[in-house]
Amino acid sequence: MKQQCVIFDMDGVISHTNPHHAKAFEAFFDKYQVPYTNEEFEEHMYGKHNSYIMSHFFKRPITGEELIKLEDEKEGMFREIYKDKVDTIPHYLEFLSELKSRGF
């Protein structure tokens, strides 16, 4: 018998996390006194890699160890903001039950 599986990415697939990432980036940029606008978030944050986001908003290349440090700090802020707000997208739990009933 051939085994099958389903793999999910949490961000935007299982949970709508963009609003919480935005709050984390706002707190992060405020800490570093980095200016931003909501329009800039829409254009330069959502769906982009942290290296791009950091470099765009800091207005200089952010790479290597500095990038890792800043990413870890921002992701820690995100986890703190999001920890009590984990909700799945509508119908996700029913979908999982359906998968399970089909042998996944």
DAZI-V612882 format. One record per pair of residues at least 24 apart in sequence whose ideal C-beta (glycine too) atoms are under 6 Angstrom apart, sorted by the first residue. I is the first residue (numbers start at 1). J is the second residue. Records with the same first field share a line. If there is no record, write none. Layout:
I: J  J
//
This chain:
6: 99  104
14: 88  92
15: 88
18: 46
20: 81  82
21: 78
23: 81
24: 74  77  78  81
27: 77
28: 74  77
//
